[in-house]
Amino acid sequence: MNPITTLMKGSTWLFPAVETFHILGFALLAGSIAILDIRVLGASRTLPVTTLAKHILPWTLIGALVAVTSGALLFAAQIDEMFANRLFIIKMGLLALAACNAAYFHSVPWTRVSGWDTNTPAPTDARVSAAISLLLWISIIFCGRFIAYV
């Protein structure tokens, strides 16, 4: 057993505490992304997308840092179980797809944001990317929640 596994499994409170931080970080990460996605899909068009993104991005990054750090600790505590869990593998694949989708969004539609920042519908590629993002994050949450039950 690695030291993290020993520490996490040997403590009554450490594993659930780390898991709680994972859920909080993930809620902040996915929630902030969902807010931006919903705006790109057409809600609150009078609010500039760039202003919203400027205010939300720091929270997204904090959520990602907390979720990744705590997730790595949880993974290290149960490496064999996680590799054997289909939903964990699917969740990791969906996270990779979400990262690719975010990279696409920020490198293609976002480069033209000045044309659809306020009071203008986002272009089709931006809206499709936002819809895919929402679907991916909902699926990631579903898989993450059900890892313990399969």
N, C-alpha and C positions, 0 to 999 in steps of 0.2 A: 504494500500500500504506500502511496506517496504521502508526504507530510500533510498536504492540504486535505486529502481524503481522511486521514487519521484525525486531524483537527476538526473537520466538519462533522464527521460521524461520531466523534467522541464527546461532542458538546450537545447538551439538550437544546440550547437556544441558538447556537450559531447558524445552523442550516436554515431554520425558519426565518431568522433575522435577515440573512443574505437573500433568501427567497423574497421576502417582503420588499427589500430594496430593489430587487430585480423587477418586481411588479410595478413599483412606483416609478422607476426609471423608464420602464417600457410604456407605462401610461403617459408619461410626459413626452416621450419620443413619438409614439403613435398618435397621441392626441394633438400635438402641435402640427404634425404632418397632415393630419386629417383636416384641421382648420384651414391650412393653406390650400389643400386639395379642393375643399368645398368652395373656397373663394374662387379658385381657378375655374371650377365648374359653373360659376355664374352667380353665386350668392354675394350679396353686399357689393355690387359693382361700383358703388360710389367710393368704396374704400380702395385706395391704390394697392395693388398687389405688392409692389416694391416696399411700401411702408409696412404692410402686414408682415412680409418676409423679414424685414429688418428687425422687427420686434420679436418675432417667433423663433428665428434661427438660433439665437443663443440658448433658448429653452430646449430646442431640439437637440443641440449639441450636448447640453448637460444631461438630458434624458438618455442620449446614446452612450455617454461616458459611464453613467451609473448602470445602465442595462448591460453593457458589454463587460464591465468589470465584475459585476455580480454574477452575470451569466457564466463568465469564465471560471469563477470560483465554484458555482454549482456544477458545472461540467467536470471540473477537476475532481470533485467529490464523488462523481458517479460515471466515470469515463466508460467503463464496460457496459453499464446499463444504457447509457445514452447512445452508444454506437449500435446497440441491439434494438433500439426503439425506432420504429418506422416513422412515427410522427416527429421525432426529433430530427431525423434526416430530412424529412419533407420541410420542416420549419427552417432548417439551415439553407435548403435550396430556395425556399421562398424569400428568405432574407437576401440571398445573393441576387435574385431577380429584382427585389425592391431596390437594392443598391444600383443595379444596372439601369433600372427605370429612372431613378433619381439622377444618375449621371447623364442619361439621355435628356431628361427634362432641363437640367441646368446647362447643357451644352448645345441644345437646339432651340426649343421654344423660348427659353428664358433669355436668350440672346436678342430676341425681338420684343421683349416685354414692354418697351416704351410705346409700342404701337397698340397695346391692349391693357395697359396698366390701370386705367380708370374708365368707367362707363362704356366699355367696349367688350364684347364677348371675346374670350380667349380663342386663339385659333384652334382648329380641330386637333392638331397634334398635341397641344398643351392640355386640352380637355380629355383626350384619350389617355394621355400619360397620368393625369390626375385621377381618372376613374380606375385605371389599372392599379395605381398606388393604393387607393382606398380598398380595392378588392384584395390586393396582396396583404395589406396590414391587417385586415379582418381575418384573412386566412392564417396569417402568422399567429395572431392572438388565439384563434381557435386551436391550432396545433399545439401551441405552448401550453394552453390550459389543459389539453387532453393527454399530454405526455405522461402524466402520472397515472392515467387510467388504462393505458394499453400495454 
